Amino acid sequence: MTDNTAWPTELRIAQNRKSLLVAFDDGYSGTISAELLRVRSPSAEVQGHSPSERKTVPGKIHVMILGVEPVGNYAIRIRFDDMHDSGIYGWPLLRHFASQGEAVMAEYEAELSEKALSREPKFLPRR
């Protein structure tokens, strides 16, 4: 079974709402940070309509997951506390984030550094 055919058997938001636990039918399970899910959202707002339009989203280190909703039997929609909720996360993408999350975050952090941006928000969120 590959990343493209693994089917989730469990999706669970962590108690602190800062990550999503995903388990797959091939036995693999992993945790994906809310920050990673938010900054690499598959939404057009983040990804644009071509690779050259992709945005680097700074300041999301404290973002939390408010909820997860199924989209058919192929994906989920995640609602974040910054009100972003337009990304549709298919199973292959979730598997990629679960298994390659450290590398994806390292790439994101390098992108932030190149653009003189930060994971920290300019203003602290109200809680």
C-alpha angles and dihedrals in degrees: 000000000000134000088266096057102037112116121208116245096180136023116182132171112223116247091249089050091231097113147023122229113212125186122189134207092247090065097258118129132175145163122244120198119236088232093058092046090050100044093045095040111156089226121123087238089067104023098038118204096291136023091261090059096054112125128219106227112208132190101038102120091114098043116130135201114246097182149335125226128188119245106202110302095303108064152002135236115221123208114208129198090247085065095251109142109142101100121103109208111202122202094256091054092049090049090050092050092046094050100032101030096121092054092045090050091048089053090049093049091050089051091051091050093050090052096042091243130137139221087226117086120245087235125029113250118246113247 
